[in-house]
Amino acid sequence: MMNKETINREIVNRKTMMNESTMTTEELAKYIGEIVHIHGSIYKIRKMKGFSFVLLRTGREVVQCVAEQGIELPLEESCVEMEAEVVSEERSKLGFELHIQAIRVLSSPAAPSPIVINQKLVEASLENQLDFRPITLRNQKQRAIFKLQEGICRGFREFLYNHSFTEIHTPKLVKEGAEGGANIFGLNYFGQQAYLAQSPQFYKQMMVGVFERVFEIGPVFRAEKHDTSRHLNEYTSVDFEMGYIQSFEEIMKMEEEMLKYTFTFLQEHYRQELEILQIALPVIQSIPSISFREAKRKISKAYNRPIKDWEDFEPEEERLLYELFVKETGSEFVFVTHYPSAKRPFYAMDSEGNGGNGTSEAGQVEKLGSVTESFDLLFRGLEITTGGQRIHEYGKQLAKMKARNMNPEQFESYLMMHKHGMPPHGGLGLGLERFTCKLLGYENVRYTTLFPRDINRLVP
């Protein structure tokens, strides 16, 4: 049995170990003039006359250390434990530096780095960066991308928790695709045909009947054979669904407030990543909206472009619409509403009295079908969110499925919720990687995807 002195010593040791493992630069600054124990990886060594600067990469920060002549330095990317004095230094960004007293090497690299990572930027093609992703992510700027992405998710979660949403975790192996079409990965599930989930759509709708408001942040899979800067075959979707709504505009308002909250959250908790990435967050007053057809006409008139497709946007049209709204309103976000029913899934609620044909300003007859209570959110010229109101009545859902020559028997478990009562409801899905990409000003979504999966890449 341990005596009181031994127990107290064990408690102190455990506290010390915990502090060493989680110590931030703010905590280190409290120990000016004292000796601390810290661990990390040797990020960079700059040899000077009589001493060396050693940059230590810790869990979140890169800390400048000074090693006097005579201290044997390990190789860059060695993992080390270090004993050092915290010394005030005004020229340091942190206001202090560590003067190394002793180093213990935990591991040394067995081969030189295939790519230089300890500069401000990784000077390599995107393909090379992705080939060596486990190494290039150690670069201070690259890892800041994904720390900031963590902050985005934290902001979303905190906002949704504060607004009575329940977090759920839905299956990624499914019997039927929520979006339909051919862009779905099939697999053999113990002799049965199964698929990777295109979205948590069916399940989040079901759970509205349980909790009224639900959300999920998780992977979705699309077997699209696109090889573009905006497409991935696996991405992270931020989904929420809410019941007892009066209009799909309530969902748009909820997203607007969620974005405002998250930008404030990032400013408060991820300032150092914003500084590393040199990001100025957008300021949202109120996000403007425009109907799909009005947007088509607006772009056509402003840029003298003929309208070739009345059912969807071309990527160039999204960019041009963004330019128009930035010029007119200053907003980098714009909601586009009432998308054509032909381009929306079978569960999208159709609008009343919005079908039929129209006439363009040039006097041409526009052959237009019905539209839906739906929207997309465009951010800096890229669609990042799709959402809208769902059909909640059993008879109407059944009728729409039959009108599309779908077999309701294949969706028996989905239709079960409609058959036994559902409130008016709707929701959205936001692409996390696309949102991060545009927020950081990148042109390719792979820069903001931890380990991208596209038609050409399955490793690392």
Buried (B, 14 or more C-beta within 10 A) or exposed (E): EEEEEEEEEEEEEEEEEEBEEEBEBEEBEEBEEEEBBBBBBBBBBEEEEEBBBBBBBBEEBBBBBBBEEEBEBBEBBBBBBBBBBBBEBEEEEBEBBBBBBEBEBEEEBEEEBEBEBBEEEBEBEBEBBBBBBEBBBBBBBBBBBBBBBEBBBBBBBBBBEEBEBBEBEBEEEBBBBBBEEEBBBEEEEEEEEBBBBBBBBBBBBBBBBEBBBBBBBBBBBBBBEEEEBBBBBBBBBBBBBBBEBEEBBBBBBBBBEBBBBBBEBBEEBBEBBBEBBEBEBBEBEEBEBBBBBEBBBBBBEEEEBEBEEBBEBEEEBBBBBBBBBBEEBEBBBBBBBBBBBBBBBBBBBBBEEBEEEEEBEEEEEBEBBBBBBBBBBBBBBBBBBBBBBBBBEBEEBBEBBEEEEBEEEEBEEBBEBBEEEBEBBBBBBBBBBBBBBBBBEBEEBBBBBEBBBBEEBEEE
